[in-house]
Amino acid sequence: MNIYFRQIISLSCLMLTACASDSISKPTAATLIKTISSWDGKAIRYPEGQAEITGMMIEIPVGQQTHWHLHPVPSFGMVTEGTLEVKLKDGKTKQVNEGETLVEVVNTVHQGRNIGSKPVKILIFYTGVVGSNLTIEQH
């Protein structure tokens, strides 16, 4: 084989490899939420101390609701299933549908209620400090 023929074959192989790699799915990133405030418009402030992240999956059955409670630390999440209504003591509400994100209120009494026809599942992350309470029930 002459050198010219080898170069053509090598170039063809490189082109085929490049074309094949273009058809392979590549990782992507989509920003779901980016904010400096909770859904009620209050600025997010991180607590002082040794940082600790806690991730939880919360499930609210059809027709049920949480107790009135508050979170002393910032938290954010996504409703992965169902339709959630969050209600503040002053009557202000926010509806969060499947696939939507939410930055929770901090130090504000509220409750979550399933207003849909299937269980609500919320993937939530709390940005607290070691030894801190994440949720405090109110009576």
N, CA, C and O atoms as a GROMACS GRO file, in nm:
protein
  556
    1MET      N    1   0.084  -0.117   0.000
    1MET     CA    2   0.000   0.000   0.000
    1MET      C    3   0.089   0.123   0.000
    1MET      O    4   0.187   0.132   0.074
    2ASN      N    5   0.051   0.218  -0.084
    2ASN     CA    6   0.132   0.339  -0.083
    2ASN      C    7   0.088   0.431   0.030
    2ASN      O    8  -0.019   0.415   0.088
    3ILE      N    9   0.172   0.528   0.060
    3ILE     CA   10   0.149   0.618   0.173
    3ILE      C   11   0.022   0.701   0.153
    3ILE      O   12  -0.048   0.730   0.250
    4TYR      N   13  -0.007   0.740   0.030
    4TYR     CA   14  -0.126   0.820   0.000
    4TYR      C   15  -0.253   0.743   0.035
    4TYR      O   16  -0.345   0.798   0.097
    5PHE      N   17  -0.258   0.617  -0.004
    5PHE     CA   18  -0.373   0.531   0.024
    5PHE      C   19  -0.392   0.515   0.176
    5PHE      O   20  -0.505   0.520   0.225
    6ARG      N   21  -0.283   0.495   0.249
    6ARG     CA   22  -0.290   0.481   0.396
    6ARG      C   23  -0.344   0.608   0.460
    6ARG      O   24  -0.422   0.601   0.555
    7GLN      N   25  -0.304   0.724   0.410
    7GLN     CA   26  -0.351   0.850   0.466
    7GLN      C   27  -0.502   0.866   0.442
    7GLN      O   28  -0.574   0.914   0.530
    8ILE      N   29  -0.548   0.826   0.325
    8ILE     CA   30  -0.692   0.835   0.296
    8ILE      C   31  -0.770   0.743   0.389
    8ILE      O   32  -0.874   0.783   0.441
    9ILE      N   33  -0.722   0.621   0.410
    9ILE     CA   34  -0.790   0.527   0.500
    9ILE      C   35  -0.790   0.582   0.642
    9ILE      O   36  -0.892   0.576   0.711
   10SER      N   37  -0.676   0.633   0.688
   10SER     CA   38  -0.667   0.690   0.823
   10SER      C   39  -0.764   0.806   0.840
   10SER      O   40  -0.834   0.815   0.940
   11LEU      N   41  -0.768   0.896   0.742
   11LEU     CA   42  -0.857   1.010   0.747
   11LEU      C   43  -1.003   0.965   0.747
   11LEU      O   44  -1.085   1.022   0.820
   12SER      N   45  -1.037   0.866   0.668
   12SER     CA   46  -1.173   0.812   0.663
   12SER      C   47  -1.213   0.754   0.799
   12SER      O   48  -1.325   0.776   0.845
   13CYS      N   49  -1.122   0.681   0.862
   13CYS     CA   50  -1.150   0.623   0.994
   13CYS      C   51  -1.173   0.732   1.097
   13CYS      O   52  -1.264   0.722   1.180
   14LEU      N   53  -1.091   0.837   1.092
   14LEU     CA   54  -1.109   0.949   1.185
   14LEU      C   55  -1.244   1.016   1.165
   14LEU      O   56  -1.312   1.049   1.262
   15MET      N   57  -1.284   1.035   1.040
   15MET     CA   58  -1.412   1.098   1.010
   15MET      C   59  -1.527   1.012   1.058
   15MET      O   60  -1.624   1.063   1.114
   16LEU      N   61  -1.518   0.880   1.037
   16LEU     CA   62  -1.623   0.790   1.085
   16LEU      C   63  -1.633   0.792   1.236
   16LEU      O   64  -1.744   0.792   1.291
   17THR      N   65  -1.520   0.794   1.305
   17THR     CA   66  -1.520   0.800   1.451
   17THR      C   67  -1.583   0.930   1.499
   17THR      O   68  -1.661   0.929   1.594
   18ALA      N   69  -1.549   1.041   1.434
   18ALA     CA   70  -1.605   1.171   1.473
   18ALA      C   71  -1.756   1.172   1.451
   18ALA      O   72  -1.830   1.221   1.536
   19CYS      N   73  -1.801   1.119   1.339
   19CYS     CA   74  -1.945   1.114   1.311
   19CYS      C   75  -2.017   1.025   1.411
   19CYS      O   76  -2.126   1.059   1.458
   20ALA      N   77  -1.957   0.913   1.444
   20ALA     CA   78  -2.019   0.821   1.539
   20ALA      C   79  -2.028   0.885   1.677
   20ALA      O   80  -2.129   0.868   1.745
   21SER      N   81  -1.924   0.959   1.718
   21SER     CA   82  -1.927   1.020   1.851
   21SER      C   83  -2.028   1.134   1.857
   21SER      O   84  -2.080   1.163   1.965
   22ASP      N   85  -2.059   1.199   1.745
   22ASP     CA   86  -2.159   1.304   1.743
   22ASP      C   87  -2.299   1.249   1.767
   22ASP      O   88  -2.386   1.320   1.819
   23SER      N   89  -2.322   1.123   1.730
   23SER     CA   90  -2.456   1.066   1.745
   23SER      C   91  -2.479   1.010   1.886
   23SER      O   92  -2.592   0.972   1.919
   24ILE      N   93  -2.375   1.002   1.969
   24ILE     CA   94  -2.388   0.952   2.105
   24ILE      C   95  -2.441   1.063   2.193
   24ILE      O   96  -2.393   1.176   2.186
   25SER      N   97  -2.540   1.033   2.276
   25SER     CA   98  -2.594   1.132   2.368
   25SER      C   99  -2.487   1.177   2.466
   25SER      O  100  -2.409   1.096   2.517
   26LYS      N  101  -2.484   1.305   2.492
   26LYS     CA  102  -2.388   1.362   2.585
   26LYS      C  103  -2.462   1.415   2.707
   26LYS      O  104  -2.579   1.449   2.698
   27PRO      N  105  -2.394   1.422   2.821
   27PRO     CA  106  -2.458   1.476   2.941
   27PRO      C  107  -2.506   1.619   2.919
   27PRO      O  108  -2.441   1.697   2.849
   28THR      N  109  -2.618   1.652   2.977
   28THR     CA  110  -2.670   1.788   2.970
   28THR      C  111  -2.701   1.835   3.113
   28THR      O  112  -2.710   1.753   3.205
   29ALA      N  113  -2.716   1.962   3.130
   29ALA     CA  114  -2.752   2.020   3.259
   29ALA      C  115  -2.859   2.125   3.237
   29ALA      O  116  -2.849   2.207   3.145
   30ALA      N  117  -2.961   2.123   3.319
   30ALA     CA  118  -3.068   2.222   3.313
   30ALA      C  119  -3.090   2.278   3.452
   30ALA      O  120  -3.112   2.202   3.547
   31THR      N  121  -3.083   2.408   3.466
   31THR     CA  122  -3.107   2.472   3.595
   31THR      C  123  -3.257   2.466   3.623
   31THR      O  124  -3.338   2.516   3.546
   32LEU      N  125  -3.292   2.403   3.735
   32LEU     CA  126  -3.433   2.390   3.772
   32LEU      C  127  -3.479   2.506   3.859
   32LEU      O  128  -3.595   2.547   3.852
   33ILE      N  129  -3.389   2.557   3.940
   33ILE     CA  130  -3.424   2.670   4.026
   33ILE      C  131  -3.296   2.742   4.065
   33ILE      O  132  -3.193   2.681   4.091
   34LYS      N  133  -3.306   2.874   4.069
   34LYS     CA  134  -3.194   2.957   4.114
   34LYS      C  135  -3.257   3.084   4.168
   34LYS      O  136  -3.318   3.160   4.094
   35THR      N  137  -3.242   3.106   4.298
   35THR     CA  138  -3.312   3.218   4.359
   35THR      C  139  -3.239   3.266   4.484
   35THR      O  140  -3.157   3.193   4.539
   36ILE      N  141  -3.269   3.386   4.528
   36ILE     CA  142  -3.215   3.439   4.652
   36ILE      C  143  -3.324   3.452   4.758
   36ILE      O  144  -3.299   3.504   4.867
   37SER      N  145  -3.446   3.406   4.725
   37SER     CA  146  -3.557   3.417   4.820
   37SER      C  147  -3.647   3.294   4.816
   37SER      O  148  -3.649   3.220   4.719
   38SER      N  149  -3.720   3.274   4.925
   38SER     CA  150  -3.819   3.166   4.932
   38SER      C  151  -3.943   3.208   4.853
   38SER      O  152  -3.950   3.320   4.804
   39TRP      N  153  -4.039   3.117   4.840
   39TRP     CA  154  -4.155   3.146   4.754
   39TRP      C  155  -4.238   3.262   4.805
   39TRP      O  156  -4.314   3.321   4.728
   40ASP      N  157  -4.226   3.296   4.934
   40ASP     CA  158  -4.301   3.410   4.987
   40ASP      C  159  -4.224   3.541   4.975
   40ASP      O  160  -4.269   3.644   5.026
   41GLY      N  161  -4.108   3.538   4.909
   41GLY     CA  162  -4.033   3.660   4.881
   41GLY      C  163  -3.929   3.699   4.985
   41GLY      O  164  -3.862   3.801   4.968
   42LYS      N  165  -3.913   3.622   5.090
   42LYS     CA  166  -3.816   3.655   5.195
   42LYS      C  167  -3.676   3.605   5.155
   42LYS      O  168  -3.662   3.498   5.096
   43ALA      N  169  -3.574   3.685   5.190
   43ALA     CA  170  -3.436   3.651   5.157
   43ALA      C  171  -3.393   3.523   5.229
   43ALA      O  172  -3.431   3.499   5.343
   44ILE      N  173  -3.314   3.441   5.161
   44ILE     CA  174  -3.262   3.318   5.219
   44ILE      C  175  -3.135   3.351   5.297
   44ILE      O  176  -3.045   3.416   5.245
   45ARG      N  177  -3.130   3.304   5.422
   45ARG     CA  178  -3.013   3.323   5.508
   45ARG      C  179  -2.971   3.186   5.560
   45ARG      O  180  -3.054   3.114   5.616
   46TYR      N  181  -2.844   3.150   5.542
   46TYR     CA  182  -2.795   3.023   5.593
   46TYR      C  183  -2.764   3.034   5.741
   46TYR      O  184  -2.715   3.137   5.787
   47PRO      N  185  -2.791   2.928   5.818
   47PRO     CA  186  -2.758   2.930   5.960
   47PRO      C  187  -2.606   2.921   5.979
   47PRO      O  188  -2.534   2.873   5.892
   48GLU      N  189  -2.560   2.967   6.095
   48GLU     CA  190  -2.417   2.958   6.126
   48GLU      C  191  -2.388   2.826   6.194
   48GLU      O  192  -2.472   2.772   6.266
   49GLY      N  193  -2.269   2.773   6.171
   49GLY     CA  194  -2.228   2.646   6.230
   49GLY      C  195  -2.178   2.551   6.124
   49GLY      O  196  -2.164   2.588   6.008
   50GLN      N  197  -2.151   2.427   6.165
   50GLN     CA  198  -2.104   2.324   6.073
   50GLN      C  199  -2.217   2.284   5.979
   50GLN      O  200  -2.317   2.226   6.022
   51ALA      N  201  -2.202   2.313   5.851
   51ALA     CA  202  -2.306   2.286   5.753
   51ALA      C  203  -2.340   2.137   5.746
   51ALA      O  204  -2.253   2.050   5.758
   52GLU      N  205  -2.468   2.109   5.727
   52GLU     CA  206  -2.515   1.972   5.711
   52GLU      C  207  -2.634   1.974   5.614
   52GLU      O  208  -2.732   2.043   5.638
   53ILE      N  209  -2.624   1.898   5.507
   53ILE     CA  210  -2.731   1.886   5.409
   53ILE      C  211  -2.807   1.758   5.436
   53ILE      O  212  -2.747   1.652   5.455
   54THR      N  213  -2.940   1.767   5.439
   54THR     CA  214  -3.025   1.649   5.458
   54THR      C  215  -3.122   1.641   5.342
   54THR      O  216  -3.192   1.738   5.312
   55GLY      N  217  -3.127   1.527   5.276
   55GLY     CA  218  -3.221   1.504   5.167
   55GLY      C  219  -3.328   1.406   5.212
   55GLY      O  220  -3.297   1.304   5.275
   56MET      N  221  -3.453   1.435   5.181
   56MET     CA  222  -3.564   1.348   5.222
   56MET      C  223  -3.666   1.336   5.109
   56MET      O  224  -3.677   1.422   5.022
   57MET      N  225  -3.740   1.225   5.112
   57MET     CA  226  -3.855   1.208   5.025
   57MET      C  227  -3.976   1.210   5.118
   57MET      O  228  -3.991   1.124   5.204
   58ILE      N  229  -4.062   1.308   5.099
   58ILE     CA  230  -4.182   1.322   5.181
   58ILE      C  231  -4.301   1.280   5.096
   58ILE      O  232  -4.311   1.316   4.979
   59GLU      N  233  -4.391   1.202   5.156
   59GLU     CA  234  -4.511   1.158   5.084
   59GLU      C  235  -4.635   1.198   5.163
   59GLU      O  236  -4.644   1.174   5.283
   60ILE      N  237  -4.730   1.260   5.094
   60ILE     CA  238  -4.858   1.299   5.153
   60ILE      C  239  -4.967   1.223   5.078
   60ILE      O  240  -4.986   1.245   4.958
   61PRO      N  241  -5.040   1.135   5.147
   61PRO     CA  242  -5.146   1.058   5.081
   61PRO      C  243  -5.258   1.148   5.028
   61PRO      O  244  -5.272   1.263   5.070
   62VAL      N  245  -5.336   1.095   4.935
   62VAL     CA  246  -5.450   1.167   4.877
   62VAL      C  247  -5.542   1.214   4.988
   62VAL      O  248  -5.578   1.138   5.078
   63GLY      N  249  -5.580   1.342   4.982
   63GLY     CA  250  -5.674   1.399   5.078
   63GLY      C  251  -5.614   1.434   5.213
   63GLY      O  252  -5.686   1.478   5.302
   64GLN      N  253  -5.485   1.416   5.231
   64GLN     CA  254  -5.421   1.441   5.361
   64GLN      C  255  -5.339   1.570   5.357
   64GLN      O  256  -5.313   1.627   5.251
   65GLN      N  257  -5.298   1.613   5.477
   65GLN     CA  258  -5.215   1.733   5.489
   65GLN      C  259  -5.120   1.717   5.607
   65GLN      O  260  -5.140   1.632   5.694
   66THR      N  261  -5.017   1.799   5.607
   66THR     CA  262  -4.921   1.797   5.718
   66THR      C  263  -4.980   1.876   5.834
   66THR      O  264  -5.079   1.947   5.818
   67HIS      N  265  -4.918   1.864   5.951
   67HIS     CA  266  -4.951   1.952   6.062
   67HIS      C  267  -4.897   2.091   6.030
   67HIS      O  268  -4.811   2.106   5.943
   68TRP      N  269  -4.947   2.192   6.100
   68TRP     CA  270  -4.886   2.323   6.089
   68TRP      C  271  -4.744   2.310   6.144
   68TRP      O  272  -4.724   2.252   6.251
   69HIS      N  273  -4.648   2.365   6.074
   69HIS     CA  274  -4.508   2.352   6.114
   69HIS      C  275  -4.426   2.465   6.053
   69HIS      O  276  -4.475   2.543   5.972
   70LEU      N  277  -4.300   2.473   6.095
   70LEU     CA  278  -4.206   2.567   6.033
   70LEU      C  279  -4.071   2.500   6.019
   70LEU      O  280  -4.042   2.400   6.086
   71HIS      N  281  -3.990   2.556   5.932
   71HIS     CA  282  -3.853   2.509   5.910
   71HIS      C  283  -3.760   2.622   5.951
   71HIS      O  284  -3.766   2.730   5.892
   72PRO      N  285  -3.673   2.600   6.051
   72PRO     CA  286  -3.580   2.706   6.092
   72PRO      C  287  -3.457   2.718   6.000
   72PRO      O  288  -3.373   2.805   6.021
   73VAL      N  289  -3.448   2.631   5.900
   73VAL     CA  290  -3.336   2.633   5.806
   73VAL      C  291  -3.390   2.636   5.663
   73VAL      O  292  -3.501   2.590   5.638
   74PRO      N  293  -3.312   2.691   5.569
   74PRO     CA  294  -3.357   2.693   5.430
   74PRO      C  295  -3.371   2.551   5.372
   74PRO      O  296  -3.294   2.460   5.405
   75SER      N  297  -3.470   2.534   5.288
   75SER     CA  298  -3.489   2.406   5.220
   75SER      C  299  -3.546   2.431   5.081
   75SER      O  300  -3.610   2.533   5.055
   76PHE      N  301  -3.521   2.336   4.993
   76PHE     CA  302  -3.572   2.347   4.857
   76PHE      C  303  -3.601   2.206   4.807
   76PHE      O  304  -3.539   2.110   4.851
   77GLY      N  305  -3.694   2.196   4.715
   77GLY     CA  306  -3.727   2.064   4.665
   77GLY      C  307  -3.804   2.066   4.535
   77GLY      O  308  -3.823   2.170   4.472
   78MET      N  309  -3.847   1.946   4.497
   78MET     CA  310  -3.924   1.929   4.375
   78MET      C  311  -4.036   1.830   4.402
   78MET      O  312  -4.015   1.726   4.463
   79VAL      N  313  -4.155   1.864   4.356
   79VAL     CA  314  -4.266   1.771   4.362
   79VAL      C  315  -4.245   1.672   4.248
   79VAL      O  316  -4.252   1.709   4.131
   80THR      N  317  -4.219   1.547   4.283
   80THR     CA  318  -4.192   1.446   4.181
   80THR      C  319  -4.319   1.373   4.138
   80THR      O  320  -4.322   1.305   4.035
   81GLU      N  321  -4.425   1.389   4.220
   81GLU     CA  322  -4.553   1.325   4.188
   81GLU      C  323  -4.665   1.400   4.258
   81GLU      O  324  -4.649   1.440   4.374
   82GLY      N  325  -4.777   1.420   4.190
   82GLY     CA  326  -4.895   1.479   4.251
   82GLY      C  327  -4.900   1.631   4.246
   82GLY      O  328  -4.820   1.695   4.177
   83THR      N  329  -4.995   1.687   4.322
   83THR     CA  330  -5.017   1.831   4.328
   83THR      C  331  -5.024   1.873   4.475
   83THR      O  332  -5.107   1.824   4.550
   84LEU      N  333  -4.937   1.965   4.513
   84LEU     CA  334  -4.924   2.011   4.650
   84LEU      C  335  -4.972   2.155   4.661
   84LEU      O  336  -4.945   2.238   4.574
   85GLU      N  337  -5.045   2.183   4.769
   85GLU     CA  338  -5.080   2.320   4.803
   85GLU      C  339  -5.012   2.352   4.935
   85GLU      O  340  -5.029   2.280   5.034
   86VAL      N  341  -4.934   2.460   4.937
   86VAL     CA  342  -4.871   2.506   5.061
   86VAL      C  343  -4.948   2.629   5.106
   86VAL      O  344  -4.973   2.720   5.028
   87LYS      N  345  -4.986   2.630   5.234
   87LYS     CA  346  -5.068   2.739   5.287
   87LYS      C  347  -5.001   2.800   5.408
   87LYS      O  348  -4.955   2.728   5.497
   88LEU      N  349  -4.994   2.934   5.412
   88LEU     CA  350  -4.942   3.006   5.527
   88LEU      C  351  -5.056   3.038   5.622
   88LEU      O  352  -5.173   3.035   5.583
   89LYS      N  353  -5.024   3.069   5.746
   89LYS     CA  354  -5.126   3.105   5.847
   89LYS      C  355  -5.208   3.226   5.804
   89LYS      O  356  -5.325   3.236   5.840
   90ASP      N  357  -5.148   3.317   5.727
   90ASP     CA  358  -5.221   3.437   5.683
   90ASP      C  359  -5.313   3.409   5.564
   90ASP      O  360  -5.379   3.501   5.514
   91GLY      N  361  -5.319   3.282   5.518
   91GLY     CA  362  -5.408   3.244   5.409
   91GLY      C  363  -5.342   3.241   5.272
   91GLY      O  364  -5.401   3.188   5.178
   92LYS      N  365  -5.222   3.296   5.259
   92LYS     CA  366  -5.151   3.294   5.131
   92LYS      C  367  -5.120   3.150   5.094
   92LYS      O  368  -5.076   3.072   5.178
   93THR      N  369  -5.143   3.113   4.966
   93THR     CA  370  -5.120   2.976   4.920
   93THR      C  371  -5.031   2.974   4.797
   93THR      O  372  -5.019   3.072   4.723
   94LYS      N  373  -4.970   2.859   4.777
   94LYS     CA  374  -4.890   2.834   4.657
   94LYS      C  375  -4.918   2.691   4.614
   94LYS      O  376  -4.909   2.599   4.695
   95GLN      N  377  -4.951   2.671   4.487
   95GLN     CA  378  -4.971   2.537   4.432
   95GLN      C  379  -4.845   2.496   4.359
   95GLN      O  380  -4.789   2.573   4.280
   96VAL      N  381  -4.800   2.374   4.386
   96VAL     CA  382  -4.680   2.320   4.322
   96VAL      C  383  -4.720   2.189   4.254
   96VAL      O  384  -4.763   2.095   4.321
   97ASN      N  385  -4.705   2.184   4.124
   97ASN     CA  386  -4.743   2.067   4.045
   97ASN      C  387  -4.625   1.974   4.022
   97ASN      O  388  -4.509   2.011   4.040
   98GLU      N  389  -4.656   1.852   3.982
   98GLU     CA  390  -4.555   1.752   3.951
   98GLU      C  391  -4.449   1.812   3.857
   98GLU      O  392  -4.482   1.871   3.754
   99GLY      N  393  -4.321   1.795   3.893
   99GLY     CA  394  -4.211   1.844   3.813
   99GLY      C  395  -4.170   1.986   3.844
   99GLY      O  396  -4.070   2.035   3.790
  100GLU      N  397  -4.243   2.054   3.931
  100GLU     CA  398  -4.209   2.192   3.967
  100GLU      C  399  -4.126   2.195   4.095
  100GLU      O  400  -4.133   2.105   4.178
  101THR      N  401  -4.046   2.302   4.109
  101THR     CA  402  -3.960   2.319   4.225
  101THR      C  403  -4.018   2.421   4.321
  101THR      O  404  -4.108   2.498   4.287
  102LEU      N  405  -3.964   2.419   4.443
  102LEU     CA  406  -4.013   2.509   4.548
  102LEU      C  407  -3.900   2.538   4.645
  102LEU      O  408  -3.831   2.447   4.690
  103VAL      N  409  -3.880   2.666   4.677
  103VAL     CA  410  -3.792   2.705   4.786
  103VAL      C  411  -3.883   2.735   4.903
  103VAL      O  412  -3.962   2.830   4.898
  104GLU      N  413  -3.874   2.653   5.008
  104GLU     CA  414  -3.964   2.662   5.122
  104GLU      C  415  -3.947   2.792   5.200
  104GLU      O  416  -3.841   2.855   5.196
  105VAL      N  417  -4.052   2.829   5.270
  105VAL     CA  418  -4.046   2.943   5.362
  105VAL      C  419  -3.964   2.904   5.484
  105VAL      O  420  -3.964   2.787   5.524
  106VAL      N  421  -3.896   3.001   5.544
  106VAL     CA  422  -3.812   2.977   5.662
  106VAL      C  423  -3.872   3.052   5.780
  106VAL      O  424  -3.909   3.169   5.769
  107ASN      N  425  -3.882   2.983   5.894
  107ASN     CA  426  -3.937   3.042   6.017
  107ASN      C  427  -4.076   3.101   5.995
  107ASN      O  428  -4.112   3.201   6.057
  108THR      N  429  -4.153   3.039   5.908
  108THR     CA  430  -4.289   3.083   5.878
  108THR      C  431  -4.380   2.960   5.889
  108THR      O  432  -4.358   2.859   5.822
  109VAL      N  433  -4.482   2.970   5.974
  109VAL     CA  434  -4.572   2.857   5.995
  109VAL      C  435  -4.654   2.832   5.869
  109VAL      O  436  -4.710   2.925   5.811
  110HIS      N  437  -4.659   2.704   5.828
  110HIS     CA  438  -4.732   2.666   5.707
  110HIS      C  439  -4.772   2.518   5.715
  110HIS      O  440  -4.731   2.446   5.807
  111GLN      N  441  -4.850   2.476   5.619
  111GLN     CA  442  -4.884   2.334   5.606
  111GLN      C  443  -4.892   2.300   5.458
  111GLN      O  444  -4.921   2.385   5.374
  112GLY      N  445  -4.867   2.171   5.429
  112GLY     CA  446  -4.878   2.122   5.293
  112GLY      C  447  -4.998   2.030   5.283
  112GLY      O  448  -5.026   1.952   5.373
  113ARG      N  449  -5.069   2.040   5.171
  113ARG     CA  450  -5.190   1.960   5.153
  113ARG      C  451  -5.191   1.900   5.014
  113ARG      O  452  -5.160   1.967   4.916
  114ASN      N  453  -5.228   1.773   5.006
  114ASN     CA  454  -5.242   1.705   4.878
  114ASN      C  455  -5.378   1.742   4.820
  114ASN      O  456  -5.482   1.706   4.876
  115ILE      N  457  -5.377   1.814   4.709
  115ILE     CA  458  -5.504   1.855   4.647
  115ILE      C  459  -5.529   1.780   4.517
  115ILE      O  460  -5.616   1.818   4.438
  116GLY      N  461  -5.453   1.674   4.494
  116GLY     CA  462  -5.466   1.597   4.370
  116GLY      C  463  -5.530   1.461   4.392
  116GLY      O  464  -5.586   1.433   4.498
  117SER      N  465  -5.522   1.377   4.290
  117SER     CA  466  -5.587   1.246   4.292
  117SER      C  467  -5.487   1.131   4.310
  117SER      O  468  -5.524   1.014   4.300
  118LYS      N  469  -5.360   1.165   4.338
  118LYS     CA  470  -5.260   1.061   4.367
  118LYS      C  471  -5.168   1.115   4.476
  118LYS      O  472  -5.168   1.235   4.503
  119PRO      N  473  -5.091   1.027   4.540
  119PRO     CA  474  -5.003   1.073   4.647
  119PRO      C  475  -4.907   1.182   4.598
  119PRO      O  476  -4.860   1.181   4.485
  120VAL      N  477  -4.879   1.278   4.688
  120VAL     CA  478  -4.780   1.380   4.660
  120VAL      C  479  -4.646   1.327   4.711
  120VAL      O  480  -4.636   1.281   4.824
  121LYS      N  481  -4.544   1.334   4.627
  121LYS     CA  482  -4.409   1.298   4.667
  121LYS      C  483  -4.320   1.420   4.644
  121LYS      O  484  -4.317   1.477   4.535
  122ILE      N  485  -4.248   1.458   4.749
  122ILE     CA  486  -4.162   1.577   4.743
  122ILE      C  487  -4.020   1.535   4.777
  122ILE      O  488  -3.995   1.484   4.886
  123LEU      N  489  -3.928   1.556   4.685
  123LEU     CA  490  -3.786   1.535   4.710
  123LEU      C  491  -3.734   1.668   4.762
  123LEU      O  492  -3.733   1.767   4.689
  124ILE      N  493  -3.691   1.671   4.890
  124ILE     CA  494  -3.655   1.798   4.952
  124ILE      C  495  -3.518   1.791   5.017
  124ILE      O  496  -3.479   1.687   5.071
  125PHE      N  497  -3.445   1.902   5.012
  125PHE     CA  498  -3.312   1.913   5.070
  125PHE      C  499  -3.310   2.030   5.168
  125PHE      O  500  -3.347   2.142   5.134
  126TYR      N  501  -3.266   2.001   5.291
  126TYR     CA  502  -3.255   2.101   5.396
  126TYR      C  503  -3.109   2.143   5.408
  126TYR      O  504  -3.021   2.057   5.411
  127THR      N  505  -3.083   2.273   5.416
  127THR     CA  506  -2.947   2.324   5.433
  127THR      C  507  -2.933   2.374   5.576
  127THR      O  508  -2.942   2.494   5.601
  128GLY      N  509  -2.911   2.281   5.668
  128GLY     CA  510  -2.903   2.315   5.809
  128GLY      C  511  -2.762   2.310   5.862
  128GLY      O  512  -2.664   2.319   5.787
  129VAL      N  513  -2.753   2.295   5.993
  129VAL     CA  514  -2.625   2.277   6.060
  129VAL      C  515  -2.637   2.153   6.148
  129VAL      O  516  -2.746   2.113   6.188
  130VAL      N  517  -2.522   2.093   6.179
  130VAL     CA  518  -2.520   1.973   6.261
  130VAL      C  519  -2.596   1.996   6.391
  130VAL      O  520  -2.570   2.093   6.462
  131GLY      N  521  -2.691   1.907   6.421
  131GLY     CA  522  -2.767   1.914   6.544
  131GLY      C  523  -2.891   2.004   6.540
  131GLY      O  524  -2.962   2.014   6.640
  132SER      N  525  -2.916   2.069   6.427
  132SER     CA  526  -3.033   2.158   6.419
  132SER      C  527  -3.159   2.082   6.385
  132SER      O  528  -3.154   1.978   6.319
  133ASN      N  529  -3.273   2.135   6.429
  133ASN     CA  530  -3.402   2.080   6.390
  133ASN      C  531  -3.431   2.124   6.246
  133ASN      O  532  -3.399   2.236   6.207
  134LEU      N  533  -3.491   2.036   6.171
  134LEU     CA  534  -3.529   2.070   6.034
  134LEU      C  535  -3.674   2.117   6.027
  134LEU      O  536  -3.709   2.203   5.946
  135THR      N  537  -3.757   2.060   6.113
  135THR     CA  538  -3.899   2.091   6.116
  135THR      C  539  -3.944   2.100   6.261
  135THR      O  540  -3.908   2.017   6.343
  136ILE      N  541  -4.025   2.202   6.291
  136ILE     CA  542  -4.080   2.219   6.425
  136ILE      C  543  -4.232   2.228   6.411
  136ILE      O  544  -4.284   2.320   6.349
  137GLU      N  545  -4.302   2.131   6.470
  137GLU     CA  546  -4.449   2.131   6.464
  137GLU      C  547  -4.505   2.243   6.549
  137GLU      O  548  -4.452   2.276   6.654
  138GLN      N  549  -4.614   2.301   6.500
  138GLN     CA  550  -4.685   2.409   6.571
  138GLN      C  551  -4.823   2.358   6.608
  138GLN      O  552  -4.885   2.285   6.531
  139HIS      N  553  -4.871   2.395   6.724
  139HIS     CA  554  -5.004   2.349   6.768
  139HIS      C  555  -5.102   2.462   6.773
  139HIS      O  556  -5.219   2.441   6.808
   0.00000   0.00000   0.00000
